[in-house]
Structure formats: C-alpha cells, structure tokens
Amino acid sequence: MKTQSPDTNIKAEKILISLLQKQSASEKFSHVRSLSEIAIRLSKRAIKRANKNLNEEQVNLLFIEYNYGKDLATKFRKFLNKIQK
C-alpha cells in the first residue's frame, strides 16, 4: 500500500485511517467544522494584518469579497447599510 501522505509512516497512516473509519458521522462533521472555522479565522487574520486600518466589519466584507466574489460583498454591504439606518 502506498501512503496518502509522503511524510507519514505507513504504519502510522494505517492507524490514523482506522481511527477515522471508527468515528461517527457527527464526529467527522465536528472535525470538518472545526477545520473550516480555523481556516476562516486565519484568513481574516491575514486580511487584517495586510490592512491594519480596517475595522472588523470591513475585514469581514473583504473576506466575503475574496471568497465569494465582489458582487456578493457589494450586496451584503448594501444590506448592512440598510439595516444600520
């Protein structure tokens, strides 16, 4: 068997795969959700570091633009402006 990850020992990988297979669907989903949360947090932190002058709302809007497109970010910005009035 060839390893899925070239930097992981084959025995260790077999154990990791076995542990993953034994997890319930909710446990697997929890791990995916956690990894997604970490990726989003790190992305927003990188945006903030590159744009130190932005407030939290502006960072969130830039995150939306980078990940979901300028059109959605513009629509969301308009929505925020409408509900803040």
N, C-alpha and C positions, 0 to 999 in steps of 0.2 A: 504494500500500500504506500502510495506517495503522500507525503504530508500536504495539508492545505496551506500551511504556513511554513515557509522555508527556514524560519528561525526558531521553530518549535520541534523539540524532540518527538519522534513518532510515538513513543510510549506515553508521553505527557499528553499529546494530542488525542490519543485514543481515550484516555481518561476524561479529558475535557468534553469530548463528543458524547461519551457515555453519560456524563453528568447533565449535559444539555438535553439529551433524549429523555432523561428521567424527570425533567421539570414539567410541571403542568402548564397549560396554555396561559393561565393568568400569571404564573411566574415568568414565563418567557416575555409576555407583554410588558410586565413590570420592568424588566431589563431594557427592553426596546424604548419604553417611555423615558426611563432614566437616561439612557444614552442620548436620546433626542433632546431632552432638557439640557444636558451638559453641552451639546453641540450648539444649541441656541444661545445659551449663556456665554459661551466662549466667542461666538460670532458677534454678539452685541458688545462684549468687552473689547474686541478688536476694533469695531467701529468707533467706540468711544475713545480708544487710545489714538486712533488716526484722526479723530475730530474732537479734540478736547473742549471746544467751545459749545458743543451741542448739549442740550438738556436731555432728560430721559425720553420724553415724547419724541423729540427729533431723532434720537438714536433708534427708537422703535420704528419710526416711519422709514428711516434709511434701511433698516433691516428688512422691512416689508418690500421696499423697492429692490434691494439686491436679490432677495429670494423669490419674490412673487411677481416682480415687474413694476415698472413705473406707473402703469395705468391703475393697478390696484392701490398703490401707495397714494396716488392723487385722489382717488375716490375715498379712501379711508381718511385722508387729510380733510377733505370737504365734509365728510360725515362728522369728524371730531369738531370742526369749526361750527357746524350746525348745532350740535348738542351742547356745546360750551357757551352758546349765546343765551 
